[in-house]
Amino acid sequence: MNTAEKVKHELVSVVVLMLYFLTWLGFLLLLKYLLLADYEIEFSGISKAVVGALVLAKVVLVLEYVPLGKWVRSKAAWVDVVLRTGMYTAGVFVVMVLEKAFEGRQEHGGFMDAMNALFAQVDIYHLWLNLICVSAALLSYNIISVVRKSLGKGALLRILLSPTPAEPLQQ
């Protein structure tokens, strides 16, 4: 594969994964919008969702190359899924906390004061809501990745686009 093909492959990977995460974040935005609409509070955040999905996609593509070691490879696939989801979620948590502290540094008189205020205020619930939704997206992504590795590229899509078998497979 030459350099142009590698760049094209990387761009396609980032865009596809970004659209996947943007779908999840879009559902999160919809939930927030509907909940806040009940209290007649205006809400928008589509630009943050697009940027967040792009950053999340790139981070996940980079972290996929982090080996978890021989021990994990010798275990059932769910162990890899759980460890990767935990690792990715921890990374997302750190980034979210740093982002919120960076945004609030002027209001609270500094970065550390903003971080302390984040954990002392109601905004922590907003952080947890975002983290739970992103964790679900990461979990489902990691499950799909294991299925793709086991069945081969495109197999899951072929299965989902095929008619459902009339009879269950015989064991």
C-alpha positions in Angstrom: 0.0 0.0 0.0 1.5 3.3 -1.1 1.3 6.6 0.9 -1.7 7.9 -0.9 -3.6 4.7 -0.3 -2.7 4.7 3.4 -3.9 8.3 3.7 -7.1 7.5 2.0 -7.6 4.4 4.2 -6.9 6.5 7.3 -9.4 9.2 6.2 -12.1 6.8 5.5 -11.6 5.0 8.8 -11.8 8.3 10.7 -14.9 9.5 8.8 -16.7 6.2 9.3 -15.9 6.0 13.0 -16.7 9.7 13.4 -20.1 9.1 11.9 -20.6 6.2 14.3 -19.8 8.2 17.3 -21.7 11.3 16.0 -24.8 9.0 15.9 -24.4 8.2 19.5 -23.7 11.8 20.5 -26.7 12.8 18.4 -28.9 10.6 20.5 -27.3 12.1 23.6 -28.1 15.6 22.3 -31.6 14.6 21.5 -32.1 13.3 25.0 -30.7 16.5 26.5 -32.8 18.7 24.2 -36.0 16.8 25.1 -35.3 16.8 28.8 -34.4 20.5 28.9 -37.4 21.4 26.6 -39.7 20.1 29.4 -38.3 22.9 31.5 -38.3 25.4 28.6 -34.5 25.7 28.6 -32.8 26.4 25.3 -30.1 23.9 24.3 -27.7 23.4 21.4 -24.5 21.7 21.0 -24.2 20.1 17.6 -20.8 21.7 16.9 -19.4 20.3 20.1 -20.8 16.9 19.2 -19.2 16.9 15.7 -15.8 17.9 17.2 -16.2 15.4 20.0 -17.0 12.6 17.6 -14.0 13.5 15.4 -11.6 13.5 18.4 -13.2 10.4 19.8 -12.8 8.6 16.5 -9.1 9.5 16.2 -8.3 8.6 19.8 -10.0 5.2 19.4 -8.2 4.5 16.1 -4.9 5.2 17.8 -5.7 3.2 21.0 -6.7 0.2 18.8 -2.9 -0.3 18.2 -2.2 -0.5 21.9 -1.5 -4.1 22.7 -3.1 -5.4 25.9 -0.6 -8.3 26.2 -0.4 -12.0 26.0 -2.6 -12.5 29.0 -5.6 -10.8 27.3 -5.1 -12.6 24.0 -5.3 -16.0 25.9 -8.7 -15.0 27.5 -12.2 -14.9 26.1 -13.0 -12.0 23.8 -15.2 -10.3 26.4 -12.1 -9.7 28.5 -10.6 -7.6 25.6 -13.9 -5.8 25.2 -14.2 -4.9 28.9 -10.5 -3.9 29.2 -10.5 -1.7 26.1 -13.8 -0.1 27.0 -12.5 0.7 30.5 -9.3 2.0 29.1 -11.1 4.2 26.4 -13.6 5.4 29.0 -10.9 6.4 31.5 -9.2 8.4 28.7 -12.5 10.1 27.8 -13.2 10.9 31.4 -9.8 12.6 31.8 -10.3 14.6 28.6 -13.8 15.6 29.7 -12.6 16.8 33.1 -9.7 18.7 31.6 -12.1 20.3 29.0 -14.6 21.4 31.6 -11.8 22.8 33.8 -10.3 24.6 30.9 -13.7 26.1 30.0 -14.3 27.2 33.6 -10.9 28.6 34.4 -11.9 32.3 33.9 -15.1 32.0 35.8 -13.5 30.2 38.8 -10.1 32.0 38.9 -7.8 29.3 37.6 -7.6 25.8 36.3 -7.4 24.0 39.6 -10.2 26.0 41.1 -12.3 25.3 38.0 -11.6 21.6 38.4 -12.6 21.7 42.1 -15.8 23.5 41.2 -16.6 20.9 38.6 -16.7 18.2 41.2 -18.5 20.3 43.7 -21.3 21.6 41.4 -24.3 20.2 39.7 -22.3 20.2 36.4 -20.8 16.8 37.5 -24.1 15.2 36.6 -23.7 16.5 33.1 -20.3 15.0 32.9 -21.5 11.7 34.2 -24.4 11.7 31.6 -21.9 12.3 28.8 -19.5 9.7 30.1 -22.2 7.0 30.4 -23.4 7.6 26.8 -19.9 7.7 25.4 -19.1 4.5 27.4 -22.0 2.7 25.8 -20.8 3.8 22.4 -17.3 2.5 23.2 -18.7 -0.8 24.5 -20.7 -1.4 21.4 -17.8 -0.3 19.2 -15.5 -2.8 20.9 -18.1 -5.6 20.6 -18.5 -4.9 16.9 -14.6 -4.9 16.6 -14.3 -8.3 18.1 -17.2 -9.6 15.9 -15.5 -8.1 12.9 -12.1 -9.7 13.8 -13.8 -13.1 14.3 -16.1 -13.1 11.3 -14.0 -11.0 8.9 -14.4 -7.6 7.4 -17.9 -6.9 6.2 -19.4 -10.2 7.6 -21.5 -8.5 10.2 -23.0 -6.1 7.6 -23.7 -9.0 5.3 -25.5 -10.8 8.1 -27.5 -7.8 9.0 -28.5 -7.1 5.4 -29.5 -10.8 4.8 -33.0 -12.1 5.5 -33.3 -13.7 8.9 -33.0 -17.5 8.7 -36.4 -19.3 9.2 -34.9 -21.9 11.6 -32.2 -21.4 14.2 -28.8 -22.8 13.5 -28.4 -26.4 14.7 -25.8 -26.8 17.5 
